[in-house]
Amino acid sequence: MKRRRESENQWKARICKESGPFVVFSVHGHMMQGAGWPDLYVAQGNSWYELKIEGGKASTIQRRRIRELRRGGARAFFIWREGEDVHVTGPDDEWVATLRYKARATGALLLELLGEVTVAPGACSGE
């Protein structure tokens, strides 16, 4: 039997549920909130992550928000899941990393791997 593909919201919920030792805040957009805030905030490392799955598209306001967060000193990335691969990019689609991670692995593992992603000084600054 073929397994149904996990939606972006299901992926986000699973990451939060399986976050292990990480303190994760799931951002759920609503009409009283400013637009473009990333899906997840992880307290360890002041990190913001906007999740995208195959076929997803980053909006202009999401890209702008990622740039603003970076200028403020936060770690902020787009996390793209394509099949079993997870790619990390900056606000202008610049490649940062491809994680050796299976999409169905635990949220804690993904958060641990994302915490280890480093960016060269000046790269992906959003400036």
BADRENFI-403523 format. One line per 8 residues: number of its first residue (from 1); their letters; for each residue z, x, y of N, C-alpha, C. Coordinates in Angstrom, 1 decimal. Layout:
<recs>
NUM> a> Z/X/Y/Z/X/Y/Z/X/Y | ...
</recs>
This chain:
<recs>
1> mkrrrese> 0.0/0.8/-1.2/0.0/0.0/0.0/0.0/0.9/1.3 | -0.9/0.6/2.2/-1.0/1.4/3.4/0.1/1.0/4.4 | 0.8/2.0/4.9/1.9/1.8/5.9/1.3/1.5/7.3 | 1.9/0.5/7.9/1.4/0.1/9.3/1.7/1.3/10.2 | 0.8/1.4/11.2/1.1/2.5/12.2/2.2/2.1/13.1 | 3.0/3.0/13.4/4.2/2.8/14.3/3.7/2.7/15.7 | 4.1/1.7/16.5/3.8/1.6/17.9/4.6/2.6/18.7 | 4.2/2.7/20.0/4.9/3.6/20.9/6.3/3.1/21.1
9> nqwkaric> 6.6/1.8/21.2/8.0/1.3/21.4/8.8/1.5/20.1 | 8.1/1.4/18.9/8.9/1.6/17.7/9.2/3.1/17.5 | 8.3/4.0/17.9/8.5/5.4/17.9/9.7/5.8/18.8 | 9.7/5.2/20.0/10.8/5.5/21.0/12.1/5.0/20.4 | 12.1/3.8/19.9/13.4/3.2/19.3/13.9/4.1/18.2 | 13.0/4.6/17.3/13.4/5.4/16.2/14.0/6.8/16.7 | 13.3/7.4/17.7/13.8/8.6/18.2/15.3/8.4/18.8 | 15.5/7.3/19.5/16.8/7.0/20.0/17.8/6.8/18.9
17> kesgpfvv> 17.4/6.0/17.9/18.3/5.7/16.8/18.7/6.9/16.0 | 17.8/7.9/15.8/18.0/9.0/15.0/18.2/10.3/15.9 | 18.8/10.1/17.0/18.9/11.2/18.0/20.0/12.3/17.6 | 20.8/12.0/16.6/21.8/13.0/16.2/22.7/13.4/17.3 | 22.9/14.7/17.6/23.8/15.1/18.6/23.3/15.0/20.0 | 22.1/14.5/20.2/21.5/14.5/21.5/21.9/13.2/22.2 | 22.2/13.3/23.5/22.4/12.1/24.3/21.1/11.7/25.0 | 20.6/10.5/24.5/19.3/10.0/24.9/19.4/8.7/25.6
25> fsvhghmm> 18.7/8.6/26.7/18.7/7.3/27.5/17.3/6.8/27.4 | 17.1/5.6/26.8/15.8/5.0/26.7/15.5/4.2/28.0 | 14.5/4.5/28.7/14.1/3.9/30.0/13.2/2.7/29.6 | 13.7/1.5/30.0/12.9/0.3/29.7/12.5/-0.3/31.1 | 11.2/-0.2/31.4/10.7/-0.7/32.7/11.0/-2.2/32.9 | 11.2/-2.5/34.2/11.4/-3.9/34.6/11.0/-3.9/36.1 | 10.8/-5.1/36.6/10.3/-5.3/37.9/11.2/-4.8/39.1 | 12.4/-4.5/38.8/13.3/-4.0/39.9/13.4/-2.5/39.9
33> qgagwpdl> 12.7/-1.9/38.9/12.7/-0.4/38.8/11.4/0.2/39.4 | 11.5/1.4/39.9/10.3/2.0/40.4/9.4/2.3/39.3 | 8.1/2.3/39.5/7.1/2.5/38.5/7.0/4.0/38.1 | 6.5/4.1/36.8/6.1/5.5/36.3/7.2/6.3/35.7 | 8.4/5.8/35.6/9.5/6.6/35.0/9.2/6.8/33.5 | 9.4/8.1/33.0/9.2/8.4/31.6/10.0/7.6/30.7 | 9.6/7.5/29.4/10.3/6.6/28.4/11.7/7.1/28.0 | 11.9/8.4/28.0/13.1/9.0/27.5/13.7/10.0/28.4
41> yvaqgnsw> 15.0/9.9/28.6/15.8/11.0/29.3/16.7/11.6/28.3 | 16.7/12.9/28.2/17.6/13.6/27.3/18.5/14.5/28.1 | 19.8/14.2/28.1/20.8/14.8/28.9/20.8/16.3/28.7 | 20.7/16.8/27.5/20.7/18.2/27.2/19.4/18.8/27.8 | 19.5/19.6/28.8/18.3/20.2/29.3/17.7/19.5/30.5 | 18.3/18.4/30.9/17.7/17.6/32.0/16.2/17.4/31.7 | 15.9/16.7/30.6/14.5/16.6/30.1/14.1/15.1/30.2 | 12.8/14.9/30.6/12.2/13.6/30.7/10.9/13.7/29.8
49> yelkiegg> 10.7/12.7/29.0/9.5/12.6/28.1/8.8/11.3/28.2 | 7.6/11.3/28.4/6.7/10.1/28.4/6.0/10.1/27.1 | 6.2/9.2/26.2/5.6/9.1/24.9/4.3/8.4/24.9 | 3.3/9.0/24.2/2.0/8.4/24.1/1.6/8.5/22.6 | 1.0/7.4/22.1/0.4/7.5/20.8/-1.1/7.5/20.8 | -1.7/7.8/19.7/-3.2/7.9/19.7/-3.8/6.7/20.4 | -4.7/7.0/21.3/-5.4/6.0/22.1/-4.7/5.6/23.4 | -3.4/6.1/23.5/-2.7/5.8/24.7/-3.3/6.6/25.9
57> kastiqrr> -3.0/6.1/27.1/-3.5/6.7/28.3/-2.4/6.8/29.4 | -2.3/8.0/30.0/-1.3/8.2/31.0/-1.8/7.7/32.4 | -1.0/6.9/33.0/-1.4/6.3/34.3/-1.3/7.3/35.5 | -1.9/7.1/36.6/-1.8/7.9/37.7/-0.4/8.0/38.2 | 0.4/6.9/38.2/1.7/6.9/38.7/2.7/7.7/37.7 | 2.4/7.6/36.4/3.2/8.4/35.5/3.0/9.9/35.7 | 1.7/10.3/35.9/1.4/11.7/36.2/2.1/12.1/37.5 | 2.1/11.3/38.5/2.8/11.6/39.8/4.3/11.8/39.5
65> rirelrrg> 4.9/10.9/38.8/6.3/10.9/38.5/6.7/12.2/37.7 | 5.9/12.6/36.8/6.2/13.8/36.0/6.1/15.0/37.0 | 5.2/15.1/37.9/5.1/16.1/38.9/6.3/16.2/39.7 | 6.8/15.0/40.2/8.0/14.9/41.1/9.2/15.4/40.4 | 9.4/15.0/39.1/10.5/15.4/38.3/10.5/16.9/38.2 | 9.4/17.5/37.9/9.3/19.0/37.8/9.6/19.7/39.1 | 9.1/19.2/40.2/9.4/19.8/41.5/10.9/19.8/41.7 | 11.6/18.7/41.2/13.0/18.6/41.4/13.8/19.5/40.4
73> garaffiw> 13.1/20.2/39.5/13.8/21.1/38.6/14.0/20.6/37.2 | 13.5/19.4/36.9/13.7/18.8/35.5/12.5/19.3/34.6 | 12.8/19.3/33.3/11.8/19.5/32.3/11.1/18.1/32.1 | 9.9/18.0/32.3/9.2/16.7/32.2/7.8/16.9/31.6 | 7.5/16.2/30.5/6.3/16.4/29.7/5.8/15.0/29.2 | 4.5/15.0/28.9/3.9/14.0/28.1/4.0/14.4/26.6 | 4.4/13.5/25.7/4.4/13.8/24.3/3.4/12.9/23.6 | 2.3/13.5/23.1/1.2/12.8/22.5/1.3/12.9/21.0
81> regedvhv> 1.3/11.7/20.3/1.3/11.7/18.9/-0.1/11.3/18.4 | -0.7/12.2/17.7/-2.0/11.9/17.1/-2.0/12.2/15.6 | -1.9/11.1/14.8/-1.7/11.3/13.4/-0.4/11.9/13.1 | -0.4/13.0/12.4/0.8/13.7/12.1/1.1/14.9/13.1 | 0.3/15.0/14.1/0.5/16.1/15.1/1.2/15.6/16.3 | 2.0/16.4/16.9/2.6/16.0/18.2/2.3/17.1/19.2 | 1.7/16.7/20.3/1.2/17.7/21.3/2.1/17.5/22.6 | 2.4/18.5/23.3/3.1/18.5/24.5/2.2/18.9/25.7
89> tgpddewv> 2.1/18.1/26.7/1.2/18.4/27.8/1.9/18.2/29.1 | 1.4/18.8/30.2/1.9/18.7/31.5/1.2/17.5/32.2 | 1.4/17.3/33.5/0.9/16.1/34.2/-0.6/16.1/34.4 | -1.2/17.2/34.2/-2.7/17.3/34.4/-3.4/17.6/33.1 | -2.8/17.1/32.0/-3.3/17.3/30.6/-3.4/18.8/30.2 | -2.7/19.7/30.9/-2.7/21.1/30.4/-1.8/21.2/29.2 | -2.3/21.8/28.2/-1.7/22.0/26.9/-0.5/22.9/27.1 | 0.7/22.5/26.5/1.9/23.3/26.6/2.2/23.8/25.1
97> atlrykar> 2.2/22.9/24.2/2.6/23.2/22.8/2.1/22.1/21.8 | 1.9/22.6/20.6/1.7/21.7/19.5/2.9/21.9/18.6 | 3.6/20.9/18.3/4.8/21.0/17.5/4.5/20.9/16.0 | 5.2/21.8/15.2/5.1/21.7/13.8/6.1/20.6/13.3 | 5.7/19.4/13.4/6.6/18.3/13.2/5.7/17.2/12.6 | 6.3/16.5/11.7/5.6/15.3/11.1/6.1/14.1/11.9 | 5.2/13.2/12.2/5.5/12.1/13.0/6.6/11.2/12.5 | 6.8/11.2/11.2/7.9/10.4/10.6/9.2/11.2/10.4
105> atgallle> 9.3/12.4/10.9/10.5/13.2/10.8/11.5/12.5/11.8 | 12.8/12.9/11.7/13.8/12.3/12.5/13.7/12.6/14.0 | 14.3/11.7/14.8/14.3/11.9/16.2/15.0/13.1/16.6 | 16.1/13.5/15.9/16.9/14.7/16.3/16.0/15.9/16.1 | 15.2/16.0/15.1/14.3/17.1/14.9/13.3/17.2/16.0 | 12.7/16.1/16.4/11.7/16.2/17.5/12.4/16.6/18.8 | 13.6/16.1/19.1/14.3/16.5/20.3/14.7/17.9/20.3 | 15.1/18.4/19.1/15.5/19.9/19.0/14.2/20.7/19.3
113> llgevtva> 13.1/20.4/18.7/11.9/21.1/18.9/11.4/21.1/20.3 | 11.5/19.9/21.0/11.1/19.7/22.4/12.0/20.6/23.3 | 13.3/20.7/22.9/14.2/21.5/23.7/13.9/23.0/23.7 | 13.1/23.4/22.7/12.7/24.8/22.5/11.4/25.1/23.2 | 10.7/24.1/23.7/9.4/24.3/24.4/9.7/25.0/25.7 | 9.0/26.1/25.9/9.1/26.8/27.2/7.8/26.8/27.9 | 7.8/26.9/29.2/6.6/27.0/30.0/6.7/28.2/30.9 | 5.6/29.0/30.9/5.5/30.2/31.7/5.8/29.8/33.2
121> pgacsge> 6.5/30.7/33.9/6.8/30.5/35.3/5.5/30.2/36.1 | 5.6/29.1/36.9/4.4/28.7/37.7/3.4/27.8/36.9 | 3.5/27.8/35.6/2.6/27.0/34.9/3.1/25.5/34.9 | 2.2/24.6/34.9/2.6/23.2/34.8/3.6/22.8/35.9 | 3.5/23.3/37.0/4.5/23.0/38.0/4.3/21.7/38.7 | 3.1/21.2/38.5/2.7/19.9/39.2/2.4/20.1/40.6 | 2.3/21.3/41.1/2.0/21.5/42.5/0.5/21.4/42.8
</recs>
